[in-house]
Amino acid sequence: MTEDAAAQCRAYLLAHPDFLVQDPELLQELTLPHLGVGSASSLLERQIQRLREEREQLQRCVDHLLSQARRHTELAHHLSRFAVELLTAQDRDACLQALRRSLRDDFAVESLVLLVAPDTTLPDALAIDEDSWQRLGGMARAQAGLLLSEVEMAHFFPTPEEPLASFASIRLEARACRGLVLLASVDPERYSADMGTDILEQISLLASAALERCSIAFPAAHAE
């Protein structure tokens, strides 16, 4: 069959998809060559196989969407719980305690450390210089894909159970308070540079607002 004849035949079948149904004897004579192990030999079987493949692909898409929806619902629940804890916190220490609990228990953060800028003092926090502050926190509420030097690794996470491979930060910004929560994971993809930081940014906003509220309500209690 010439290319023109094949094209005309294809065009005709596309324009008349029920042609083979109206001519069952012709349908019985049409076959497809074996394309490999498990491939169909008849046109009808090949069509059924194609439909099954498309159905499986569609099912995978649906499963992925449902999984994402469940994940988003779960994250929304964790954020709501965290916000309630912050609303009932009576002082700065209670805010930080709620932050640590939520990150570890709700968001499954493997390792974290609280860092503070040179002009800030917070309980159980490590002070860093201004250059490190700008590099790890800067002006962004949250960052992922951070790189740490060997000296920083040893200082921030001195005894990890497994080698840490990816890092992210959450900025805390309130009255007389500049802090960073540095998150770490053994999974190199957990805090990769291309991950979305929406949830981390929302945690930053909630925690910073709570710390600001406590700083205004109880300024004397926070005087160092």
LOKOL-646835 format. One record per residue: chain; x, y, z of N, C-alpha, C, CB in turn. Coordinates in nm, 3 decimals, m for minus. Each point is the difference from the previous one (the first is absolute). Glycine has a CB too. Layout:
residues N
  cadena       nu       nv       nw      cau      cav      caw       cu       cv       cw      cbu      cbv      cbw
       A        X        Y        Z        X        Y        Z        X        Y        Z        X        Y        Z
...
//
This chain:
residues 224
  cadena       nu       nv       nw      cau      cav      caw       cu       cv       cw      cbu      cbv      cbw
       A    0.086   m0.120    0.000   m0.086    0.120    0.000    0.089    0.124    0.000   m0.186   m0.123    0.124
       A    0.151    0.217   m0.213    0.078    0.124   m0.005   m0.035    0.088    0.119    0.009   m0.013   m0.251
       A    0.076    0.113    0.275   m0.024    0.092    0.111   m0.130    0.076   m0.020    0.246    0.022    0.035
       A   m0.275    0.019   m0.161   m0.125    0.073   m0.027   m0.120   m0.089    0.028    0.116    0.139   m0.173
       A   m0.109   m0.264    0.131   m0.111   m0.091    0.022   m0.020   m0.026    0.149    0.043   m0.106   m0.224
       A    0.068    0.092    0.297   m0.009   m0.023    0.145   m0.062    0.121    0.069    0.202   m0.151   m0.010
       A   m0.162    0.271   m0.035   m0.054    0.122    0.060   m0.150    0.011   m0.028    0.223    0.112   m0.026
       A   m0.264   m0.147   m0.097   m0.142    0.006   m0.034   m0.080   m0.102    0.082    0.060    0.077   m0.233
       A   m0.003   m0.195    0.250   m0.067   m0.103    0.079   m0.016    0.045    0.145    0.095   m0.177   m0.151
       A    0.010    0.234    0.207   m0.005    0.048    0.138   m0.103    0.110    0.017    0.241   m0.059    0.028
       A   m0.241    0.152   m0.127   m0.095    0.111    0.007   m0.144   m0.050   m0.008    0.171    0.151   m0.104
       A   m0.193   m0.251    0.021   m0.136   m0.054   m0.016   m0.046   m0.067    0.130    0.041   m0.033   m0.247
       A    0.049   m0.047    0.309   m0.037   m0.068    0.124   m0.025    0.099    0.114    0.134   m0.198   m0.074
       A   m0.057    0.307    0.077   m0.022    0.103    0.101   m0.134    0.068   m0.021    0.247    0.035    0.017
       A   m0.283   m0.016   m0.144   m0.127    0.065   m0.029   m0.119   m0.093    0.018    0.120    0.147   m0.160
       A   m0.094   m0.280    0.157   m0.107   m0.099    0.014    0.044   m0.104    0.105   m0.077    0.034   m0.245
       A    0.078    0.004    0.374    0.051   m0.090    0.103   m0.082   m0.128    0.017    0.087    0.199    0.115
       A   m0.211   m0.200   m0.165   m0.082   m0.120    0.013    0.008   m0.090   m0.123   m0.152    0.129    0.148
       A    0.245   m0.102   m0.238    0.009   m0.076   m0.125    0.024   m0.149    0.027    0.089    0.206   m0.115
       A    0.003   m0.237    0.205    0.032   m0.139    0.026   m0.112   m0.071    0.075    0.242    0.061    0.003
       A   m0.319    0.016    0.074   m0.114   m0.060    0.070   m0.106   m0.043   m0.101    0.046    0.142    0.202
       A   m0.062   m0.063   m0.308   m0.100   m0.031   m0.102    0.046   m0.113   m0.093   m0.076    0.238    0.011
       A    0.206   m0.268   m0.005    0.053   m0.105   m0.086    0.080   m0.099    0.085    0.009    0.158   m0.199
       A   m0.079   m0.241    0.281    0.071   m0.088    0.094    0.090   m0.101   m0.068   m0.189    0.027    0.154
       A    0.157   m0.068   m0.277    0.086   m0.096   m0.069    0.137    0.059   m0.027   m0.202   m0.104   m0.103
       A    0.205    0.232    0.065    0.128    0.067   m0.023    0.078    0.013    0.131   m0.100    0.125   m0.194
       A    0.026   m0.097    0.302    0.065    0.014    0.130    0.072   m0.129    0.040   m0.175    0.166    0.067
       A    0.113   m0.281   m0.100    0.061   m0.128    0.034    0.130   m0.024   m0.078   m0.229   m0.088    0.052
       A    0.237    0.146   m0.171    0.118   m0.023   m0.084    0.117    0.091    0.037   m0.153   m0.070   m0.182
       A    0.126    0.181    0.250    0.106    0.095    0.035    0.076   m0.048    0.122   m0.135    0.187   m0.095
       A    0.266   m0.181    0.087    0.086   m0.036    0.113    0.115    0.098    0.010   m0.062   m0.242   m0.027
       A    0.120    0.244    0.145    0.122    0.079    0.022    0.114   m0.097    0.028   m0.131    0.198    0.090
       A    0.249   m0.173   m0.141    0.114   m0.089    0.028    0.036    0.006    0.147    0.086    0.031   m0.233
       A   m0.025   m0.137    0.285    0.047    0.001    0.138    0.108    0.107    0.015   m0.055   m0.247    0.027
       A    0.033    0.332    0.076    0.095    0.110    0.021    0.099   m0.031    0.111   m0.175    0.160   m0.079
       A    0.159   m0.275    0.142    0.090   m0.034    0.110   m0.075   m0.087    0.099    0.130    0.214   m0.030
       A   m0.065   m0.247    0.140   m0.059   m0.086    0.099   m0.124    0.068    0.059    0.225   m0.103    0.053
       A   m0.335    0.034   m0.053   m0.122    0.053    0.059   m0.080    0.089   m0.091    0.113   m0.017    0.212
       A   m0.069    0.043   m0.334   m0.074    0.088   m0.089   m0.118   m0.073   m0.061    0.209    0.128   m0.049
       A   m0.310   m0.051    0.002   m0.120   m0.060   m0.057    0.025   m0.035   m0.146   m0.145    0.131    0.158
       A    0.077   m0.238   m0.207    0.015   m0.039   m0.140   m0.119    0.039   m0.083    0.141   m0.187    0.073
       A   m0.254    0.213   m0.011   m0.118    0.041   m0.077   m0.028    0.147    0.023   m0.094   m0.232    0.015
       A    0.027    0.293   m0.110   m0.033    0.142    0.011   m0.088    0.027    0.121    0.018    0.022   m0.247
       A   m0.116   m0.107    0.271   m0.091    0.021    0.113    0.074   m0.012    0.132   m0.188   m0.089   m0.137
       A    0.275   m0.012    0.149    0.076   m0.016    0.123    0.096    0.117    0.022   m0.018   m0.248   m0.026
       A    0.074    0.295   m0.084    0.090    0.116    0.011   m0.076    0.124    0.046    0.145   m0.097   m0.181
       A   m0.266    0.115    0.133   m0.081    0.114    0.042   m0.035   m0.011    0.148   m0.092    0.020   m0.232
       A    0.056   m0.143    0.275   m0.032   m0.020    0.141    0.122    0.026    0.087   m0.174   m0.169   m0.064
       A    0.290    0.122    0.019    0.123    0.024    0.075    0.028    0.149    0.013    0.091   m0.220   m0.081
       A   m0.111    0.293   m0.028    0.022    0.146    0.002   m0.095    0.068    0.098    0.077   m0.009   m0.238
       A   m0.203   m0.033    0.240   m0.096    0.057    0.093    0.038   m0.029    0.145   m0.179   m0.024   m0.175
       A    0.228   m0.097    0.199    0.043   m0.034    0.135    0.118    0.085    0.044   m0.083   m0.232   m0.035
       A    0.177    0.253   m0.056    0.117    0.084    0.033   m0.043    0.143    0.032    0.144   m0.143   m0.148
       A   m0.238    0.196    0.071   m0.048    0.135    0.024   m0.076    0.008    0.132   m0.014    0.039   m0.248
       A   m0.064   m0.145    0.277   m0.073   m0.002    0.126    0.095   m0.004    0.119   m0.190   m0.115   m0.114
       A    0.296    0.034    0.103    0.097   m0.008    0.108    0.072    0.132    0.021    0.029   m0.242   m0.050
       A    0.003    0.309   m0.061    0.066    0.130    0.010   m0.093    0.101    0.066    0.136   m0.051   m0.204
       A   m0.263    0.049    0.166   m0.098    0.091    0.060   m0.017   m0.031    0.149   m0.118    0.020   m0.221
       A    0.118   m0.148    0.257   m0.015   m0.038    0.140    0.119    0.049    0.082   m0.134   m0.201   m0.068
       A    0.254    0.194    0.010    0.117    0.051    0.071   m0.011    0.150    0.023    0.139   m0.180   m0.102
       A   m0.190    0.252    0.004   m0.020    0.145    0.015   m0.100    0.030    0.110    0.054    0.032   m0.242
       A   m0.165   m0.108    0.243   m0.103    0.020    0.102    0.055   m0.031    0.139   m0.178   m0.057   m0.168
       A    0.253   m0.052    0.179    0.059   m0.037    0.129    0.096    0.108    0.050   m0.022   m0.243   m0.061
       A    0.100    0.299   m0.033    0.094    0.106    0.038   m0.075    0.124    0.050    0.166   m0.086   m0.169
       A   m0.273    0.123    0.100   m0.079    0.117    0.041   m0.064   m0.022    0.136   m0.043    0.054   m0.241
       A   m0.009   m0.174    0.263   m0.062   m0.030    0.130    0.105    0.002    0.111   m0.175   m0.139   m0.116
       A    0.294    0.087    0.087    0.107    0.002    0.099    0.040    0.142    0.034    0.081   m0.220   m0.086
       A   m0.070    0.305   m0.016    0.034    0.140    0.024   m0.108    0.070    0.080    0.131    0.002   m0.211
       A   m0.257   m0.031    0.181   m0.111    0.061    0.074    0.003   m0.040    0.147   m0.137    0.001   m0.210
       A    0.162   m0.130    0.235    0.010   m0.046    0.140    0.117    0.066    0.070   m0.103   m0.219   m0.065
       A    0.215    0.234   m0.007    0.118    0.062    0.059   m0.028    0.146    0.035    0.147   m0.156   m0.130
       A   m0.212    0.229    0.040   m0.032    0.140    0.026   m0.096    0.014    0.118    0.036    0.051   m0.242
       A   m0.133   m0.142    0.252   m0.092    0.003    0.114    0.074   m0.024    0.130   m0.184   m0.081   m0.148
       A    0.278   m0.013    0.145    0.080   m0.030    0.119    0.085    0.119    0.041    0.004   m0.241   m0.066
       A    0.059    0.307   m0.032    0.082    0.117    0.031   m0.084    0.114    0.056    0.159   m0.067   m0.181
       A   m0.278    0.086    0.125   m0.090    0.105    0.050   m0.039   m0.027    0.145   m0.087    0.037   m0.234
       A    0.064   m0.164    0.266   m0.033   m0.037    0.138    0.117    0.030    0.094   m0.155   m0.181   m0.085
       A    0.277    0.148    0.042    0.117    0.027    0.084    0.020    0.150    0.021    0.106   m0.211   m0.085
       A   m0.124    0.290   m0.021    0.015    0.145    0.015   m0.105    0.058    0.093    0.096    0.009   m0.230
       A   m0.219   m0.061    0.220   m0.108    0.047    0.088    0.033   m0.032    0.146   m0.167   m0.033   m0.186
       A    0.215   m0.087    0.210    0.037   m0.038    0.136    0.112    0.087    0.053   m0.071   m0.234   m0.048
       A    0.169    0.260   m0.036    0.113    0.085    0.038   m0.048    0.141    0.033    0.153   m0.136   m0.145
       A   m0.244    0.191    0.064   m0.051    0.134    0.024   m0.074    0.009    0.133   m0.019    0.033   m0.247
       A   m0.059   m0.136    0.280   m0.072   m0.001    0.128    0.099   m0.002    0.116   m0.195   m0.120   m0.107
       A    0.300    0.041    0.097    0.101   m0.004    0.105    0.065    0.136    0.019    0.042   m0.241   m0.052
       A   m0.015    0.310   m0.057    0.063    0.132    0.009   m0.095    0.102    0.062    0.141   m0.055   m0.200
       A   m0.268    0.044    0.168   m0.099    0.093    0.057   m0.011   m0.015    0.151   m0.126   m0.008   m0.215
       A    0.147   m0.111    0.265   m0.011   m0.023    0.146    0.134    0.015    0.071   m0.191   m0.154   m0.044
       A    0.299    0.174   m0.032    0.132    0.018    0.062    0.004    0.132    0.077    0.109   m0.136   m0.184
       A   m0.058    0.131    0.305    0.001    0.118    0.086    0.132    0.075   m0.001   m0.166   m0.114    0.141
       A    0.270    0.055   m0.196    0.128    0.070   m0.003    0.084   m0.053   m0.116   m0.009    0.036    0.251
       A    0.124    0.024   m0.268    0.089   m0.035   m0.111    0.045   m0.145    0.006    0.075    0.235   m0.006
       A   m0.042   m0.284    0.127    0.047   m0.137    0.013   m0.108   m0.100   m0.041    0.152    0.073    0.184
       A   m0.277   m0.043   m0.152   m0.111   m0.088   m0.038   m0.017   m0.001   m0.151   m0.114    0.047    0.219
       A    0.136    0.067   m0.284   m0.007    0.006   m0.147    0.107   m0.089   m0.063   m0.090    0.235    0.014
       A    0.212   m0.225    0.038    0.109   m0.081   m0.055   m0.021   m0.149    0.027    0.154    0.195    0.032
       A   m0.211   m0.226    0.084   m0.029   m0.139    0.031   m0.105   m0.056   m0.096    0.056    0.042    0.242
       A   m0.159    0.037   m0.270   m0.103   m0.043   m0.096    0.059   m0.017   m0.139   m0.175    0.118    0.135
       A    0.266   m0.029   m0.173    0.065   m0.009   m0.131    0.081   m0.128   m0.012    0.009    0.250   m0.011
       A    0.071   m0.280    0.109    0.081   m0.122   m0.004   m0.088   m0.125   m0.003    0.183    0.121    0.124
       A   m0.287   m0.123   m0.041   m0.088   m0.117    0.003   m0.067   m0.022   m0.134   m0.039    0.038    0.243
       A   m0.013    0.070   m0.303   m0.072   m0.013   m0.126    0.093   m0.048   m0.111   m0.157    0.181    0.072
       A    0.277   m0.125   m0.079    0.093   m0.041   m0.105    0.039   m0.147    0.014    0.086    0.234   m0.010
       A   m0.063   m0.278    0.132    0.044   m0.139    0.020   m0.116   m0.098   m0.013    0.182    0.083    0.149
       A   m0.294   m0.054   m0.084   m0.109   m0.098    0.007   m0.092    0.007   m0.122    0.011    0.015    0.248
       A   m0.049    0.104   m0.289   m0.097    0.015   m0.110    0.065   m0.004   m0.137   m0.142    0.133    0.153
       A    0.255   m0.065   m0.166    0.064    0.011   m0.131    0.120   m0.093   m0.017   m0.076    0.235   m0.006
       A    0.097   m0.321    0.104    0.101   m0.107   m0.010    0.140    0.052   m0.034   m0.182   m0.153   m0.069
       A    0.221    0.264    0.129    0.136    0.051   m0.020    0.096   m0.087    0.080   m0.085    0.238   m0.036
       A    0.187   m0.287   m0.030    0.092   m0.095    0.063    0.096    0.068    0.098   m0.016   m0.141   m0.204
       A    0.073    0.254    0.160    0.096    0.073    0.084   m0.024    0.149   m0.018    0.171   m0.187   m0.017
       A   m0.160    0.260    0.126   m0.015    0.145   m0.009    0.084    0.067    0.108   m0.232   m0.026   m0.096
       A    0.269    0.150    0.070    0.074    0.078    0.098   m0.044    0.146   m0.014    0.199   m0.160   m0.006
       A   m0.209    0.228    0.119   m0.039    0.141    0.001    0.124    0.087   m0.001   m0.212   m0.054    0.125
       A    0.221    0.142   m0.224    0.113    0.092   m0.013   m0.049    0.142    0.020    0.118   m0.156   m0.159
       A   m0.032    0.242    0.212   m0.038    0.140    0.021    0.110    0.092   m0.051   m0.137   m0.064    0.201
       A    0.094    0.180   m0.245    0.093    0.103   m0.047    0.077    0.057    0.120   m0.153    0.056   m0.196
       A    0.262    0.016    0.169    0.083    0.051    0.110   m0.073    0.089    0.099    0.187   m0.013   m0.156
       A   m0.295    0.081    0.113   m0.070    0.093    0.089   m0.117   m0.065    0.073    0.066    0.182   m0.152
       A   m0.076   m0.314    0.150   m0.115   m0.069    0.059    0.048   m0.112    0.092   m0.140    0.055   m0.202
       A    0.064   m0.076    0.311    0.025   m0.111    0.090   m0.130   m0.077    0.019    0.187    0.125    0.117
       A   m0.184   m0.254   m0.144   m0.116   m0.087    0.022    0.046   m0.125    0.073   m0.115    0.088   m0.208
       A    0.028   m0.148    0.289    0.041   m0.121    0.073    0.029   m0.116   m0.094   m0.137    0.075    0.194
       A    0.241   m0.150   m0.161    0.040   m0.119   m0.076    0.029    0.033   m0.147   m0.139   m0.139    0.154
       A    0.198    0.256   m0.177    0.032    0.043   m0.137    0.149    0.019   m0.016   m0.224    0.111   m0.019
       A    0.271   m0.128   m0.104    0.141    0.023   m0.032    0.012    0.134   m0.073    0.045   m0.250   m0.015
       A    0.051    0.330    0.056    0.022    0.129   m0.064    0.085   m0.019   m0.125   m0.016    0.119    0.223
       A   m0.016   m0.044   m0.327    0.079   m0.002   m0.124    0.036    0.143   m0.036   m0.116   m0.212   m0.081
       A    0.219    0.227    0.000    0.041    0.135   m0.039   m0.092    0.053   m0.109    0.239   m0.054    0.062
       A   m0.222    0.182   m0.093   m0.091    0.066   m0.095    0.011   m0.060   m0.140    0.019    0.209    0.135
       A    0.101   m0.248   m0.176    0.016   m0.060   m0.133   m0.078   m0.131   m0.011    0.226    0.107   m0.019
       A   m0.215   m0.191    0.121   m0.074   m0.126    0.000   m0.151    0.025    0.005    0.193   m0.113    0.114
       A   m0.232    0.214   m0.037   m0.142    0.035    0.007   m0.053    0.037   m0.138    0.031    0.080    0.236
       A    0.040    0.005   m0.307   m0.046    0.043   m0.132   m0.001   m0.117   m0.099    0.091    0.230    0.047
       A    0.005   m0.318   m0.038    0.008   m0.111   m0.096   m0.105   m0.106    0.028    0.244    0.043   m0.024
       A   m0.267   m0.073    0.152   m0.094   m0.106    0.034   m0.144    0.049    0.010    0.185   m0.112    0.120
       A   m0.201    0.241   m0.086   m0.135    0.052    0.015   m0.033    0.112   m0.096    0.013   m0.063    0.235
       A    0.075    0.164   m0.235   m0.021    0.112   m0.090   m0.135    0.067    0.022    0.146   m0.113   m0.166
       A   m0.210    0.152    0.055   m0.129    0.067    0.008   m0.116   m0.095   m0.028    0.112    0.211   m0.068
       A   m0.083   m0.333    0.029   m0.106   m0.095   m0.033   m0.056   m0.062    0.128    0.109   m0.049   m0.222
       A   m0.238    0.029    0.225   m0.063   m0.063    0.116    0.039   m0.147    0.011   m0.191    0.160   m0.020
       A    0.216   m0.222   m0.094    0.041   m0.140    0.001    0.089   m0.026   m0.121   m0.212   m0.069    0.120
       A    0.311   m0.015   m0.101    0.090   m0.038   m0.108    0.027   m0.149    0.005    0.105    0.229    0.003
       A   m0.083   m0.288   m0.118    0.035   m0.142   m0.009    0.123   m0.014   m0.088   m0.242   m0.070    0.033
       A    0.305   m0.046   m0.026    0.120   m0.022   m0.079    0.122    0.070    0.055   m0.145   m0.027   m0.195
       A    0.148    0.053    0.326    0.114    0.069    0.060    0.123   m0.092    0.003   m0.158    0.139    0.140
       A    0.273   m0.077   m0.150    0.126   m0.074    0.008    0.075    0.042    0.127    0.012   m0.016   m0.254
       A    0.035   m0.082    0.329    0.074    0.028    0.122    0.145   m0.044   m0.016   m0.209   m0.027    0.136
       A    0.298    0.104   m0.076    0.140   m0.039    0.002    0.021   m0.110    0.104    0.071    0.233   m0.074
       A    0.044   m0.297    0.068    0.030   m0.105    0.098    0.003    0.056    0.141    0.131   m0.124   m0.174
       A   m0.081    0.248    0.186    0.005    0.063    0.133   m0.141    0.025    0.051    0.220    0.109   m0.056
       A   m0.309   m0.058   m0.030   m0.139    0.024    0.040   m0.070   m0.130    0.035   m0.007    0.203   m0.146
       A    0.030   m0.307    0.066   m0.061   m0.129    0.028    0.038   m0.049    0.140    0.003   m0.055   m0.245
       A    0.125    0.063    0.276    0.048   m0.047    0.129   m0.054    0.085    0.115    0.206   m0.085   m0.112
       A   m0.228    0.213    0.086   m0.048    0.091    0.104   m0.150   m0.014    0.022    0.184    0.159   m0.058
       A   m0.260   m0.166   m0.050   m0.146   m0.004    0.012   m0.053   m0.140    0.033   m0.009    0.189   m0.162
       A    0.070   m0.290    0.101   m0.046   m0.138    0.019    0.121   m0.088    0.035   m0.195    0.033   m0.163
       A    0.243   m0.024    0.286    0.128   m0.065    0.037   m0.005   m0.153    0.000    0.048    0.200    0.135
       A   m0.163   m0.259   m0.104   m0.005   m0.147    0.011   m0.121   m0.057   m0.073    0.118    0.014    0.221
       A   m0.125    0.002   m0.352   m0.115   m0.058   m0.073    0.008   m0.152   m0.003   m0.014    0.207   m0.140
       A   m0.102   m0.273    0.148   m0.001   m0.146   m0.006    0.038   m0.048   m0.139   m0.177   m0.007    0.178
       A    0.138    0.082   m0.281    0.037   m0.030   m0.139    0.047    0.129   m0.066   m0.167   m0.193   m0.012
       A    0.246    0.183   m0.094    0.046    0.121   m0.069   m0.118    0.081   m0.054    0.213   m0.118   m0.062
       A   m0.213    0.247    0.090   m0.107    0.090   m0.045    0.031    0.048   m0.141   m0.048    0.073    0.239
       A   m0.056   m0.069   m0.324    0.025    0.025   m0.143   m0.074    0.119   m0.057    0.038   m0.239   m0.021
       A   m0.142    0.289    0.088   m0.072    0.116   m0.054   m0.047    0.089    0.115   m0.075   m0.134   m0.202
       A    0.065    0.266    0.172   m0.025    0.097    0.106   m0.096    0.109   m0.048    0.228   m0.046    0.096
       A   m0.307    0.097   m0.001   m0.090    0.112   m0.027   m0.005    0.088    0.124   m0.139   m0.139   m0.163
       A    0.088    0.260    0.147   m0.008    0.091    0.115   m0.136    0.069    0.004    0.248    0.036   m0.010
       A   m0.291   m0.005    0.131   m0.122    0.077    0.025    0.038    0.122    0.081   m0.147   m0.208   m0.006
       A    0.115    0.325   m0.044    0.040    0.124    0.068   m0.103    0.037    0.107    0.119    0.077   m0.208
       A   m0.069   m0.034    0.324   m0.084    0.053    0.107    0.034    0.147    0.016   m0.013   m0.225    0.117
       A   m0.086    0.311   m0.134    0.023    0.145    0.004   m0.104    0.064    0.089    0.100   m0.003   m0.232
       A   m0.053    0.057    0.347   m0.091    0.069    0.092    0.078    0.111    0.069   m0.139   m0.210    0.035
       A    0.073    0.280    0.054    0.064    0.109    0.072    0.124   m0.050    0.074   m0.222    0.116    0.024
       A    0.337   m0.056   m0.054    0.127   m0.037    0.065    0.028   m0.149   m0.011   m0.028    0.190    0.158
       A   m0.013   m0.249   m0.268    0.020   m0.145   m0.016    0.023   m0.033   m0.146   m0.144   m0.046    0.201
       A    0.264   m0.001   m0.233    0.029   m0.049   m0.135    0.055   m0.141    0.013    0.047    0.235   m0.088
       A   m0.129   m0.331    0.051    0.040   m0.139    0.014   m0.025   m0.079   m0.126   m0.047    0.015    0.241
       A    0.113   m0.129   m0.250   m0.018   m0.094   m0.110   m0.015   m0.139    0.059    0.134    0.146   m0.160
       A   m0.230   m0.220    0.106   m0.006   m0.143    0.031    0.061   m0.072   m0.119   m0.210    0.024    0.148
       A    0.320   m0.091   m0.125    0.069   m0.073   m0.107   m0.048   m0.145    0.004    0.204    0.153    0.012
       A   m0.259   m0.200   m0.124   m0.053   m0.136   m0.011    0.099   m0.085   m0.079   m0.239    0.085    0.010
       A    0.251   m0.211    0.027    0.094   m0.089   m0.068   m0.063   m0.138   m0.019    0.195    0.126    0.097
       A   m0.153   m0.193   m0.205   m0.051   m0.133   m0.030    0.111   m0.085   m0.060   m0.232    0.092   m0.036
       A    0.222   m0.222    0.058    0.094   m0.093   m0.064   m0.038   m0.024   m0.146    0.040   m0.110    0.221
       A   m0.161    0.147   m0.259   m0.047   m0.015   m0.137    0.045    0.121   m0.083   m0.200   m0.136    0.078
       A    0.283    0.118   m0.181    0.048    0.115   m0.078   m0.111    0.073   m0.075    0.215   m0.119   m0.025
       A   m0.332    0.056    0.006   m0.110    0.062   m0.071   m0.101    0.067    0.094    0.030   m0.169   m0.179
       A   m0.017    0.147    0.309   m0.100    0.052    0.095   m0.007    0.153   m0.006    0.039   m0.199    0.149
       A    0.076    0.264   m0.148    0.006    0.147   m0.006    0.082    0.044   m0.121   m0.020    0.014    0.253
       A   m0.010   m0.067   m0.367    0.072    0.035   m0.123   m0.030    0.144   m0.039   m0.008   m0.241   m0.075
       A    0.095    0.297   m0.008   m0.012    0.142   m0.038   m0.127    0.029   m0.078    0.247    0.013   m0.005
       A   m0.304   m0.112   m0.063   m0.118    0.024   m0.081   m0.131   m0.036    0.071    0.142   m0.043   m0.199
       A   m0.136    0.012    0.327   m0.122   m0.032    0.072   m0.081    0.126    0.027    0.112   m0.198    0.104
       A   m0.241    0.184   m0.089   m0.084    0.113    0.038    0.017    0.031    0.149   m0.165   m0.060   m0.181
       A    0.162    0.187    0.216    0.019    0.040    0.139   m0.125    0.064    0.060    0.242    0.032   m0.049
       A   m0.358   m0.054   m0.012   m0.122    0.064    0.048   m0.029   m0.034    0.146   m0.089   m0.008   m0.233
       A    0.096   m0.119    0.268   m0.030   m0.041    0.138    0.102    0.060    0.097   m0.102   m0.215   m0.086
       A    0.228    0.212    0.050    0.103    0.059    0.087   m0.023    0.150    0.018    0.163   m0.175   m0.076
       A   m0.205    0.243   m0.030   m0.028    0.143    0.010   m0.119    0.027    0.091    0.092    0.031   m0.230
       A   m0.194   m0.115    0.224   m0.115    0.017    0.089    0.038   m0.024    0.145   m0.151   m0.070   m0.186
       A    0.237   m0.028    0.210    0.050   m0.024    0.136    0.077    0.122    0.049    0.012   m0.248   m0.045
       A    0.069    0.307   m0.043    0.075    0.121    0.035   m0.094    0.114    0.039    0.183   m0.071   m0.156
       A   m0.286    0.092    0.076   m0.095    0.109    0.029   m0.071   m0.022    0.133   m0.032    0.033   m0.246
       A   m0.015   m0.154    0.270   m0.072   m0.029    0.124    0.090    0.016    0.121   m0.148   m0.157   m0.126
       A    0.267    0.098    0.121    0.091    0.006    0.114    0.047    0.142    0.026    0.072   m0.234   m0.049
       A   m0.041    0.309   m0.056    0.047    0.137    0.017   m0.109    0.088    0.060    0.154   m0.030   m0.195
       A   m0.279    0.011    0.150   m0.111    0.079    0.055   m0.021   m0.031    0.148   m0.108    0.004   m0.227
       A    0.119   m0.131    0.264   m0.017   m0.037    0.140    0.112    0.057    0.086   m0.117   m0.210   m0.072
       A    0.239    0.203    0.023    0.113    0.056    0.075   m0.015    0.152    0.016    0.148   m0.184   m0.086
       A   m0.196    0.250   m0.019   m0.023    0.145    0.009   m0.108    0.032    0.102    0.068    0.024   m0.240
       A   m0.175   m0.102    0.241   m0.109    0.022    0.097    0.051   m0.015    0.142   m0.168   m0.083   m0.167
       A    0.248   m0.021    0.191    0.052   m0.021    0.134    0.101    0.107    0.039   m0.037   m0.245   m0.028
       A    0.112    0.297   m0.067    0.097    0.105    0.029   m0.071    0.128    0.040    0.162   m0.103   m0.162
       A   m0.276    0.131    0.101   m0.077    0.121    0.031   m0.075   m0.017    0.132   m0.025    0.049   m0.246
       A   m0.032   m0.168    0.265   m0.082   m0.023    0.121    0.083   m0.012    0.126   m0.167   m0.112   m0.143
       A    0.288    0.052    0.129    0.084   m0.023    0.117    0.141    0.048   m0.025   m0.140   m0.196    0.063
       A    0.159    0.327   m0.089    0.134    0.046   m0.033    0.100   m0.016    0.113   m0.104    0.159   m0.153
       A    0.058   m0.140    0.279    0.092   m0.008    0.112    0.053   m0.142    0.020   m0.121    0.190    0.106
       A    0.034   m0.288   m0.135    0.039   m0.139    0.021    0.108   m0.043   m0.097   m0.228   m0.048    0.084
       A    0.244    0.123   m0.196    0.096   m0.039   m0.102    0.126    0.083    0.003   m0.188   m0.074   m0.137
       A    0.198    0.164    0.228    0.121    0.081    0.010    0.116   m0.088    0.040   m0.134    0.203    0.061
       A    0.240   m0.192   m0.132    0.117   m0.083    0.029    0.096    0.075    0.091   m0.024   m0.115   m0.222
//
